[in-house]
Amino acid sequence: MTKHVLFEIGMEELPARFIDDAQQQLKEKTAKWLQDLRIAYDSITSFSTPRRLAVRIENIADMQTTIEEEARGPAVAIAKDETGAWTKAAIGFAKGQGKTVEDLVEKEVNGKAYVFVTKRIEGRATKDLLPEFKDIITSISFPNNMRWGTHTLRFARPIRWLVALYGQEIVPFNITDVETSDITYGHRYLGKSVKLEDAMEYEGKLKENFVIADANERRARILEGIEELQTEQAHVIVDEDLLAEVTNLVEYPTVFKGEFEEMFLDLPSEVLIISMKEHQRYFPVKSLEGKLLPFFIGVRNGDDTALDTVVKGNEKVLRARLQDAEFFYEEDQKNTIDHHLEKLTRVVFQEKLGTLAEKTERVTALTERIAENLNFSNGMKDDAIRAAEISKFDLMTNMVNEFTELQGVIGEIYALNYNEKETVATAVREQYLPTHAKGELPESEIGAILSVAEKIDTIIGIIAVGMTPTGSQDPYALRRQAIGVLRILEEGNWEMNVEDLLQIAYGIYDELEIEKIDDYKEKIHEFFKLRASYLLKEAGIEQDIFQAVMDKEIGNFTYAMAKARHLSEKRHDVAFKEKEEALVRILNLADKAESMDITPEAFETDSEKALYEQFEQSKIDFKAHDEAHDAIQAFEQLEALARPIHGFFDNNMVMTDNKELRNNRLALVAAISSLILEYANLALIEWKQQF
């Protein structure tokens, strides 16, 4: 008879940003655990709230599946001696498998005989295995962990209770001295402790105690509440990130509507929205024309008891914050950009890298050289330089000091107030994009250049002073910034290699004598290669493919991505097998060549002459397509070499005793190999057609 299983981890409130990933981990780890244990089940459902993570396994089998497993031992040549008697190797193998030599059988694998033994692994009772789930709980990883009391376990928050049920039985184990039980807990203030008789009543009993365990149900409830409060004239701005955060901040959501004084609408709308969203977790409200209205939508963690009082309290808190914003905004307008820039000279960016003013100087120099490299017009270059010069002024404003999330946004608003060009002001805002790995990229060319310059300067500087990110420690968000640089290069199809971009920055550091970075160049390059490989992996490219494409350097990242995608398709193309074998055979033999100096007159056979002629033509065509960054056409020129390569190897002894002839043939092989390597090191790819 099958039963249901429930595991719940009750904790102090988890940060909202931890919850979705932790819930996904719990579900995936549970599924893999059951698979590894050979325990059948019908379904797995996961749950989460700020105070709990849970997983329910429905109709779990009461026994592991019994299996028969075949184990391979030593080769027969080792397992038996000259007389055919079993050797110590065979006897030891059999004993290690719990068998005797009488159980050994011989089988051939790839033309070689081995000894095998078949053993039966009896399934154990599920009940006896369930306590091992403790290891699944403690294996959940979080961005940040803590320890409490005298316990050594590092976890996101202290564990306060554990539920572990198999049918109506408690599964016994403990974590940090917390014993498992059949008791869970409702809402911190509105609920009470709940005794569970069965895993299937989990959601219902929690809901009776003001906890909605299903995050999707909480999300739907919030959206329904928002919909009820909308009118034809007032539209609620539902930001998906904010919705996800609020969903994970509450256990029992109740939506309410508040308002604030219209006079605050004179502030920039960005200030109002940030105050509502980032600080209070409110949803702003706009008119049909897109104008911000003096209302907000909030979500309470609880029922609608005394909701009017809750609304008034939230309005009071928001009013105080907006009054501060109004004061700071008015005070900032009394000063100039130069006033704020002068303050940068007194603020340290990093001890060894100087002040924010010095960082701005480096970013400005880098921006100018990138603009020149990309052949910007004088007007666009001047705008880019001006944007770089004033890029950090808003960090010294009262508004950004109070609302740090507005860096760049306030810079754009104030720059326009100070009569800077719109292109310059936009770039000041866009320098911080993307704000996360998959975030929005700068839309303007000037903004893209400034963003790249700002990030490159930070990455090189921080690594050069010995602060390369390790593990989860990345206080300057260098990984995200490097990903941002590469994404901008790809999106903008920049005609610039990553290595050339880094070299420009190295030159600026050398000129300013900020830090000698020669010892760090290899580490910086490797750092960017790792971020490039991350993006390729996100695009569905296999690891061996991007290792092949970036064997020597990243190069033009847009082109590298295109080559990787093309090779990824080729590896699954059965028709490419013959061409792949030819090209890889060339690569494998090339290291035997002493030079690439080819003497065409020394060729003796038609096949080697034909290969040379095709190589000369392919080289010309390849170079043209390679310079145009046409990944498909460039590779076709290499494919054209396959047939004459096969003819060459079929009709010639490359390693002939004739030294002159051997060296000439190897020189041809090396020259072709060099051309192939300009595209990618195909020898590093595990070609699927072979299997």
C-alpha positions in Angstrom: 0.0 0.0 0.0 1.4 3.4 -1.0 1.6 6.3 1.4 2.3 10.0 1.1 5.4 11.7 2.5 5.8 15.3 3.8 9.0 17.1 4.8 8.8 20.7 6.0 11.7 23.0 7.2 10.4 25.8 9.5 12.7 28.7 9.9 13.0 32.3 10.8 11.9 34.6 7.9 14.0 33.9 4.8 15.0 36.8 2.6 12.5 36.9 -0.3 15.2 36.6 -2.9 16.4 33.2 -1.5 13.0 31.5 -1.6 12.3 30.6 -5.3 15.7 29.1 -5.9 15.7 27.2 -2.5 12.2 25.8 -3.3 13.4 24.6 -6.8 16.5 23.1 -5.2 14.4 21.2 -2.7 12.2 19.7 -5.4 15.0 18.8 -7.8 17.2 17.3 -5.0 14.2 15.3 -3.8 13.5 13.9 -7.3 17.1 12.9 -7.8 17.4 11.4 -4.3 14.3 9.2 -5.0 15.7 8.2 -8.4 19.1 7.3 -6.9 17.4 5.2 -4.2 15.2 3.5 -6.8 12.0 4.5 -5.0 8.9 4.9 -7.2 6.3 7.7 -6.6 3.5 9.4 -8.4 4.3 13.1 -8.0 6.4 15.7 -6.1 4.9 19.1 -5.0 7.0 21.8 -3.4 5.8 24.6 -1.2 7.4 27.8 0.2 6.6 30.8 2.4 8.9 33.2 4.2 9.0 30.8 7.2 9.0 27.4 5.5 10.2 25.2 2.7 8.3 21.9 2.1 8.0 19.0 -0.3 5.3 16.4 -0.6 5.8 13.0 -2.3 2.5 11.4 -3.2 2.0 7.6 -3.4 5.5 6.7 -2.6 6.4 3.0 -3.0 6.9 1.1 0.3 10.1 -0.7 -1.1 13.0 0.1 -3.3 13.0 -1.5 -6.7 15.1 -4.7 -6.6 17.6 -4.7 -9.5 20.1 -7.0 -11.1 23.4 -5.3 -11.9 26.3 -6.5 -14.0 29.8 -5.5 -12.9 32.8 -5.7 -15.2 36.0 -7.0 -13.8 39.6 -7.4 -15.2 40.4 -8.5 -18.7 40.4 -12.3 -19.2 44.1 -12.1 -20.0 44.6 -10.8 -16.4 41.9 -12.9 -14.8 43.4 -16.2 -15.9 46.9 -17.5 -16.0 48.6 -19.6 -18.7 46.9 -22.7 -17.5 43.4 -21.2 -17.5 43.2 -21.0 -13.7 41.7 -18.0 -12.0 44.3 -15.4 -10.8 44.3 -13.4 -7.6 42.9 -10.5 -9.6 39.8 -12.6 -10.6 39.4 -14.0 -7.1 39.6 -10.6 -5.5 37.1 -9.1 -8.0 34.6 -11.8 -7.3 35.0 -11.5 -3.5 34.6 -7.7 -3.7 31.2 -8.3 -5.4 30.1 -10.8 -2.8 30.5 -13.7 -5.2 32.9 -16.5 -6.0 34.8 -17.3 -9.2 32.1 -19.8 -10.1 29.8 -16.8 -10.7 32.2 -15.2 -13.2 31.3 -15.2 -16.9 33.3 -14.0 -19.9 32.1 -11.4 -22.3 33.7 -9.5 -25.2 33.7 -5.7 -25.2 35.1 -3.8 -28.3 37.0 -6.9 -29.3 38.5 -7.6 -25.9 37.4 -10.3 -23.4 36.5 -9.4 -19.8 35.1 -11.2 -16.8 31.7 -10.1 -15.5 29.5 -11.0 -12.5 25.8 -10.4 -12.1 24.5 -9.5 -8.7 21.1 -9.0 -7.3 20.5 -5.9 -5.2 17.4 -6.4 -3.0 15.3 -3.4 -2.3 15.0 -2.0 1.2 12.0 -0.7 2.9 11.3 3.0 2.1 10.6 3.7 5.8 14.1 2.8 6.6 15.6 5.1 4.0 13.5 8.2 4.6 15.7 9.5 7.6 18.4 10.1 5.0 16.4 13.0 3.8 18.2 15.0 6.5 21.1 15.3 4.0 18.9 16.8 1.3 17.8 19.5 3.7 21.3 20.4 4.8 22.6 20.4 1.2 20.3 23.3 0.1 22.6 26.2 -0.8 21.8 29.9 -0.3 23.6 33.1 -1.4 24.4 33.8 2.2 24.5 31.6 5.3 24.7 31.9 9.0 25.4 29.8 12.1 23.5 30.0 15.4 24.1 28.8 18.9 26.9 26.3 19.1 25.9 24.5 15.9 28.2 24.1 13.0 25.6 23.9 10.2 25.6 26.9 7.9 22.1 27.7 6.7 20.2 30.8 5.5 18.2 31.2 8.8 17.9 29.2 12.1 15.7 26.1 11.8 12.9 26.2 14.3 10.8 23.1 13.5 10.9 20.1 11.3 8.0 18.1 9.9 8.7 14.6 8.5 5.7 12.3 7.9 5.4 8.9 6.2 1.7 8.3 6.2 0.9 9.0 9.8 4.3 8.0 11.1 7.0 10.5 12.0 10.3 10.0 10.2 12.9 10.3 12.9 16.0 12.6 12.5 17.2 15.9 13.9 19.0 18.9 12.6 20.7 21.4 15.0 18.9 19.7 17.9 15.5 20.2 16.3 13.7 16.9 16.2 11.2 16.0 13.5 7.5 15.9 14.4 4.0 16.1 13.0 3.5 19.7 14.2 3.7 22.6 11.9 2.9 26.3 12.6 0.5 28.7 11.1 0.8 32.5 10.6 3.2 34.0 13.2 0.5 36.3 14.7 -2.9 34.9 13.4 -2.3 31.2 13.4 -1.4 28.5 15.9 0.4 25.1 16.0 -1.1 22.4 13.8 -0.9 18.7 14.2 -0.9 16.9 10.9 -2.5 13.5 10.5 -1.5 13.0 6.9 0.6 14.8 4.2 -2.5 15.5 2.1 -4.0 17.8 4.7 -1.0 20.1 4.8 -2.3 22.9 2.6 -5.8 22.9 4.0 -4.8 23.0 7.7 -2.3 25.8 7.1 -4.8 27.9 5.2 -7.1 27.6 8.2 -4.3 29.2 10.1 -3.7 32.0 7.6 -0.8 30.5 5.7 -1.1 29.9 1.9 1.7 27.4 1.3 1.5 27.4 -2.5 3.5 30.4 -3.8 1.5 30.4 -7.1 -1.8 30.7 -5.2 -0.4 33.6 -3.2 0.7 35.3 -6.4 -2.8 34.7 -8.0 -4.5 36.1 -4.9 -2.3 39.3 -5.0 -3.1 39.8 -8.7 -6.9 39.3 -8.0 -6.7 41.9 -5.3 -5.0 44.3 -7.6 -7.5 43.7 -10.3 -10.4 44.5 -7.9 -8.8 47.8 -6.9 -8.2 49.0 -10.5 -10.5 51.3 -12.3 -11.0 52.4 -15.8 -9.0 55.5 -15.1 -6.3 54.0 -12.8 -4.0 51.3 -13.9 -1.7 49.5 -11.5 1.9 49.0 -12.7 2.6 45.3 -11.9 6.4 44.9 -12.0 7.1 41.1 -12.2 10.2 41.3 -10.0 8.3 43.3 -7.4 5.3 40.8 -7.6 7.7 37.9 -7.1 9.3 39.6 -4.1 6.0 40.5 -2.4 4.7 37.0 -3.0 7.7 35.7 -1.0 7.3 38.3 1.7 3.9 37.3 2.9 2.2 34.1 4.0 -1.4 35.3 3.8 -1.7 38.3 1.4 -4.4 41.0 1.6 -4.2 43.8 -1.0 -5.1 47.4 0.0 -5.1 50.8 -1.7 -3.5 53.9 -0.2 -2.9 57.5 -1.4 -0.5 60.4 -1.0 -0.7 64.2 -1.5 -0.8 65.4 -5.1 1.9 68.0 -4.5 4.4 65.1 -4.4 3.7 64.5 -8.1 5.9 67.5 -8.8 8.9 65.3 -8.0 10.4 63.3 -10.9 8.2 60.2 -11.4 11.3 58.0 -11.0 11.8 59.2 -7.4 8.2 58.4 -6.5 8.3 55.0 -8.1 11.6 54.1 -6.4 10.2 55.3 -3.1 7.1 53.1 -3.5 8.7 50.0 -5.1 12.1 49.7 -3.6 11.6 51.1 -0.1 7.9 50.2 0.7 7.2 47.4 -1.8 4.2 49.2 -3.2 2.8 49.0 -6.7 2.5 52.5 -8.3 -0.7 53.6 -10.1 -0.9 55.4 -13.5 -3.6 56.9 -15.6 -4.5 55.6 -19.0 -2.2 58.3 -20.5 0.7 56.9 -18.4 0.8 59.7 -15.9 1.6 58.8 -12.3 -1.4 59.1 -9.9 -1.3 59.9 -6.2 -2.2 56.3 -5.2 -0.4 53.1 -4.4 -1.3 49.4 -3.9 0.2 47.5 -1.0 0.1 43.9 0.3 -0.5 43.1 3.9 0.8 39.9 5.5 -2.5 38.9 7.2 -6.3 39.2 6.9 -8.4 42.3 6.4 -8.9 43.0 10.2 -8.5 46.7 10.9 -7.3 47.2 7.3 -8.1 51.0 7.5 -5.6 51.4 10.3 -3.0 49.5 8.2 -3.7 51.7 5.2 -3.2 54.9 7.3 0.0 53.6 8.8 1.4 52.9 5.3 0.4 56.3 4.0 2.1 57.9 6.9 5.4 56.1 6.3 5.3 56.9 2.5 4.5 60.6 3.2 7.5 60.9 5.4 9.8 59.3 2.8 8.4 61.6 0.0 8.9 64.7 2.2 12.5 63.7 2.6 12.8 63.2 -1.2 11.2 66.6 -1.8 13.7 68.3 0.5 16.7 66.6 -1.0 15.5 67.4 -4.5 15.1 71.1 -3.8 18.5 71.2 -2.0 20.3 69.5 -4.9 18.9 72.1 -7.4 20.8 74.9 -5.6 24.2 73.4 -6.8 25.9 72.8 -10.1 27.4 69.7 -11.8 30.9 71.2 -11.1 30.0 71.5 -7.4 29.2 67.8 -7.2 32.2 66.8 -9.4 34.6 68.6 -7.0 33.3 66.4 -4.2 34.4 63.3 -6.0 38.0 64.3 -5.3 37.4 63.6 -1.6 35.7 60.2 -1.9 37.8 57.1 -2.2 36.7 54.5 -4.8 39.3 52.0 -3.6 42.3 52.5 -1.5 44.9 51.5 -4.1 42.9 52.9 -7.0 42.3 56.4 -5.8 39.2 58.6 -5.6 36.1 58.6 -7.6 37.5 61.6 -9.4 40.5 59.5 -10.5 38.3 56.7 -11.6 36.3 59.2 -13.6 39.5 60.3 -15.3 40.3 56.7 -16.3 36.8 56.0 -17.6 36.9 59.2 -19.6 40.2 58.3 -21.2 38.9 54.8 -22.0 35.7 56.1 -23.4 37.6 58.4 -25.7 39.8 55.6 -27.1 36.9 53.2 -27.5 35.0 55.9 -29.5 38.0 56.4 -31.7 38.5 52.7 -32.2 34.8 52.4 -33.3 35.2 55.4 -35.7 32.7 57.6 -34.0 32.1 61.0 -35.5 33.7 63.9 -33.7 30.3 65.0 -32.4 29.4 61.6 -31.0 32.9 61.3 -29.5 32.6 64.6 -27.8 29.3 63.6 -26.3 30.7 60.3 -25.1 33.6 62.1 -23.5 31.3 64.6 -21.8 29.0 61.8 -20.5 32.1 60.1 -19.0 33.3 63.4 -17.4 30.1 63.9 -15.5 29.2 60.2 -15.1 29.6 60.1 -11.3 28.5 63.6 -10.3 25.1 62.4 -9.0 26.8 60.1 -6.5 27.5 63.3 -4.5 23.9 64.5 -4.5 21.6 64.4 -1.5 19.0 62.4 -3.5 21.4 59.5 -4.4 22.8 59.5 -0.9 19.3 58.8 0.4 18.0 56.7 -2.5 21.1 54.8 -3.7 18.9 52.9 -6.2 18.6 56.2 -8.1 22.2 56.4 -9.1 22.3 57.2 -12.8 18.6 57.9 -12.9 19.0 61.1 -10.9 22.2 61.8 -13.0 20.0 61.8 -16.1 17.3 64.0 -14.6 19.7 66.5 -13.1 21.9 66.6 -16.3 18.8 67.6 -18.2 18.0 70.2 -15.6 21.5 71.6 -16.0 21.0 71.8 -19.8 23.3 68.9 -20.8 22.5 67.2 -24.1 19.9 64.5 -24.0 22.3 62.0 -25.5 24.8 62.8 -22.7 22.1 62.6 -20.0 20.9 59.3 -21.3 24.4 57.8 -21.3 24.8 58.8 -17.6 21.8 56.7 -16.7 22.7 53.8 -19.0 26.3 53.4 -17.7 24.9 51.1 -14.9 23.1 48.8 -17.3 22.7 45.9 -17.2 21.9 45.8 -13.5 21.8 42.0 -13.4 23.2 39.2 -15.7 20.1 39.1 -17.9 19.1 42.7 -17.4 18.2 45.5 -19.9 21.2 46.7 -22.0 21.9 50.4 -23.0 20.0 51.4 -26.0 22.2 54.3 -27.1 25.7 53.9 -28.6 27.1 56.5 -26.2 25.5 54.8 -23.3 26.9 51.4 -24.4 30.5 52.8 -24.7 30.3 54.5 -21.3 28.9 51.3 -19.7 31.7 49.2 -21.1 34.4 51.7 -20.1 33.0 52.0 -16.6 32.8 48.3 -16.1 36.2 47.5 -17.7 37.9 50.0 -15.5 36.4 48.5 -12.4 37.1 44.9 -13.3 40.8 45.5 -14.3 41.4 47.8 -11.3 39.9 45.5 -8.7 41.6 42.4 -10.0 44.9 44.2 -10.3 44.8 45.0 -6.6 44.4 41.4 -5.8 40.6 41.2 -5.2 39.6 38.6 -7.8 36.1 37.2 -6.9 36.3 33.9 -5.1 33.3 31.6 -4.4 30.3 33.7 -3.5 32.4 36.7 -2.6 32.1 39.3 -5.3 31.6 42.7 -3.5 32.2 44.7 -6.6 29.9 42.5 -8.7 32.7 41.9 -11.2 31.1 38.8 -12.7 27.9 40.6 -13.5 29.9 43.5 -15.0 32.0 41.3 -17.2 28.9 39.6 -18.4 27.4 43.0 -19.1 30.5 44.0 -21.2 30.3 40.8 -23.3 26.5 41.2 -23.8 26.9 44.8 -25.0 29.7 43.8 -27.4 27.5 41.1 -28.9 24.3 43.1 -29.0 26.1 46.1 -30.6 28.1 43.8 -32.9 31.2 45.8 -32.0 34.1 45.5 -34.4 36.5 45.1 -31.6 38.1 42.0 -30.0 37.8 41.6 -26.3 41.6 41.4 -26.0 42.0 44.7 -27.9 39.5 46.3 -25.5 41.5 45.1 -22.5 44.7 46.3 -24.0 43.4 49.8 -24.4 42.5 49.8 -20.7 45.9 48.4 -19.7 47.5 51.3 -21.6 45.5 53.8 -19.5 46.6 52.2 -16.3 50.2 52.3 -17.4 50.0 55.9 -18.3 48.4 57.0 -15.1 50.7 54.8 -13.0 47.8 53.7 -10.9 48.9 50.1 -10.6 51.3 47.9 -12.5 49.1 45.1 -13.9 51.4 43.0 -16.1 51.2 40.3 -13.5 47.4 40.3 -13.6 46.8 40.3 -17.4 46.5 36.6 -17.7 44.1 36.4 -14.7 41.9 39.2 -16.1 41.8 37.4 -19.5 40.9 34.1 -17.9 38.2 35.9 -15.9 36.6 37.2 -19.1 36.9 33.8 -20.7 35.0 32.3 -17.8 32.2 34.8 -18.2 32.1 34.2 -21.9 31.8 30.5 -21.4 28.9 31.2 -19.0 27.0 33.2 -21.7 27.7 30.4 -24.2 26.4 27.9 -21.8 23.3 30.0 -21.2 22.8 30.0 -25.0 22.8 26.2 -25.0 26.3 25.7 -26.2 28.2 22.7 -24.8 31.4 23.2 -22.9 33.8 21.5 -25.3 32.4 23.8 -28.1 33.2 27.0 -26.4 36.6 25.7 -25.3 37.3 24.9 -29.0 36.2 28.4 -30.1 38.1 30.3 -27.4 41.1 28.0 -27.2 43.5 30.9 -27.8 41.4 34.0 -27.2 37.9 35.3 -27.1 38.3 37.6 -30.0 35.2 39.3 -31.5 32.5 38.0 -29.1 29.7 38.3 -31.6 31.7 36.2 -34.0 32.7 33.7 -31.3 29.1 33.2 -30.4 28.2 32.6 -34.1 31.0 30.1 -34.6 30.0 28.2 -31.4 26.3 28.0 -32.5 27.4 26.7 -36.0 29.7 24.1 -34.5 27.1 23.0 -32.1 24.8 22.3 -35.0 27.5 20.5 -36.9 28.3 18.1 -34.1 24.8 16.6 -34.5 25.0 16.5 -38.3 25.8 12.9 -39.4 26.6 14.2 -42.9 29.5 16.2 -41.3 31.3 13.1 -39.9 33.6 12.5 -42.9 34.6 16.2 -43.0 35.2 16.4 -39.3 37.5 13.3 -39.4 39.6 14.9 -42.2 40.0 18.3 -40.4 40.7 16.7 -37.0 43.2 14.3 -38.6 45.1 17.4 -39.8 45.1 18.9 -36.4 46.4 15.8 -34.7 49.4 15.5 -37.1 50.4 19.1 -37.3 52.6 19.1 -34.2 55.1 16.9 -36.0 55.9 19.6 -38.5 59.1 21.6 -38.2 57.9 24.6 -40.2 55.1 25.8 -42.5 57.4 26.6 -45.4 55.8 24.8 -48.3 57.7 24.0 -51.6 55.0 23.4 -54.2 57.5 22.1 -56.8 58.5 19.3 -54.4 55.1 17.7 -54.4 55.2 14.3 -56.2 51.5 13.1 -56.4 48.4 14.5 -57.9 46.6 14.2 -54.5 49.1 16.4 -52.6 49.0 18.9 -55.4 45.2 18.9 -55.4 45.2 19.5 -51.6 47.7 22.4 -51.9 45.7 24.1 -54.7 42.4 23.7 -52.7 44.2 25.1 -49.6 45.4 28.1 -51.4 41.9 28.9 -52.7 40.2 28.1 -49.3 42.7 30.3 -47.5 41.8 33.3 -49.7 38.1 32.7 -49.3 38.3 31.9 -45.6 40.2 35.1 -44.9 37.5 37.2 -46.7 34.6 35.5 -44.8 36.5 35.5 -41.5 37.2 39.3 -41.7 33.4 39.7 -42.4 32.7 37.6 -39.4 30.5 35.2 -41.4 30.8 32.1 -39.4 28.9 29.8 -41.8 30.7 30.8 -45.0 34.1 30.8 -43.3 33.6 27.3 -42.1 32.4 26.1 -45.5 35.9 27.0 -46.9 37.4 24.6 -44.3 34.8 21.9 -45.2 36.0 22.3 -48.8 39.3 20.9 -47.8 37.9 17.6 -46.5 37.8 15.6 -49.7 41.3 16.5 -50.9 42.5 15.8 -47.3 41.2 12.3 -47.5 42.8 11.9 -50.9 46.0 13.2 -49.6 46.2 10.7 -46.7 44.9 7.8 -48.8 47.5 8.2 -51.5 50.6 9.5 -49.6 52.9 8.3 -46.9 53.3 11.5 -44.9 56.0 10.1 -42.6 58.1 8.9 -45.5 61.8 8.2 -45.0 62.5 10.9 -47.5 63.2 13.8 -45.2 62.7 16.5 -47.7 59.4 15.1 -48.9 58.2 14.4 -45.4 58.9 17.9 -44.2 57.2 19.4 -47.2 54.0 17.3 -46.6 54.1 18.1 -42.9 54.5 21.8 -43.7 51.3 21.6 -45.8 49.5 19.8 -42.9 50.7 22.5 -40.5 49.6 25.3 -42.7 46.1 23.8 -43.1 46.0 23.2 -39.3 46.9 26.8 -38.7 44.0 27.9 -40.9 41.6 25.6 -39.1 42.7 26.9 -35.7 41.9 30.4 -36.7 38.3 29.3 -36.6 38.4 26.9 -33.7 40.4 24.0 -32.3 38.1 21.2 -33.6 40.2 18.6 -31.9 38.8 19.7 -28.5 35.3 18.8 -29.6 33.7 15.5 -28.7 32.0 14.8 -32.1 28.7 13.1 -31.6 28.7 11.4 -35.0 31.4 9.0 -33.7 29.1 7.4 -31.1 
